């Protein structure tokens, strides 16, 4: 008798891809089969996820017959309370190495789960991101801790959990949201793992004992056969699924969309609309920079923001929904020190038309283009001569400046000279769109937004 393991990862709330998986599984999944996902199913750029912390989105996974899911960094971004509520869906959420800030297990999250199929016991473990691709320890905790969570070194915890379940299982499966390179290291270190279903790096990779299925556009299919009493992998492939005209999924999605839309469409009070362009200074980006300075209690020397943080102008009606659509990226206010020479280099690059029009692709970024740079009102720049002043003083190449921006620029995305290590930065809770919402009734900031900074 065979057991088929279906596998997906990194949907990032692309419900069109999920619809194809949903339709296929409802037609083909049998009682002996299992469907697992390796995390980053949710994404806070989605209206549906933002409305209720992903609870409604999980209904679509329930309908897709998901048997268990690893917890990716995007689920952790929801925060501890929201993650606990996700477990109420009935789908086992598994992470062997995720804890709250008291080093206790997260309520409802499992360290492992055993499934019985074809008379065989399958132990399923899960991992949340801990190492960066260059093996930096606790690489994500600076962000995770803002939501009351942190991850721990996975290898020893996996070995401990496997030892705890010793003689209780016949086959060991790891759902890992750690990335291809880290997965390979873990498989070398933990020989008891028979099959690793990966995620996080969006690779399409299939070989004996391993599967990672891109970004939701593929569906992994691993067939296990009972041979002489042992489960043996006899097939490991990636399925290309056809578009579906599934009315059942559409009906459920429509119901969820209407419900969450009502939650987020409540109008917000605001002073006025703010014009925007990604390629020149604009009132919207000026407003964000001045809000950042106010949020820092003006302890910073200046604020900088890439115009690509916005997708469009801030226009009527303004609601939580429209803010998500205008600012889809999940980027945090970030403070760090940098010298004047590096600032000058970034400012010069902000006038490079080719650079500012390129894709803004980068970690946490959900926008379209990089955009030019905007600045707080205490910065004045003469574009032609490149004279730059801060608080009326010429920018000094050898001077250190404390800036406030977001973690996109802190990583050097689009403006490499602004990059510093995570250990040198202070990350603030909330996203840039939350900052905009906070100051929608600040008359002073709306007045300041009209002030020209680049001449």
Protein Blocks (a to p, Z undefined) as FASTA:
>chain_A
ZZdddddehklopaklmmmmmmmmmmmmcfkbccddeejkbcckbmklmmnoommmmmmm
mmnopabdcddfklmmnojklmmmmmmnopacddfkbccfkopacehiafbdcddeehia
cdddddddfbdfkopahklmmmmmmnopacddfklmmmmmmmmmgokafbdcddddebjk
lmmmmmmmmmmbmbdcdehjopacddehiacehjopaccddddddeehiacdfbdcdddd
dddfbfklmmmmmmmmmmmmmmmmpccddfbdcdddfkbccfklmmmmmmmmmmnoomaf
bdcddfklpgbdcdddddfklmmmmmmcccddddddddfklmmmmmmmmmmmklmmmcfb
dehiabfbnbpadddfkbccdfklopaceehiacdfkbccdddddfklmnopoilmlpcc
fklpccdehifklmmmmmmmgmklmmmmmpcfbZZ
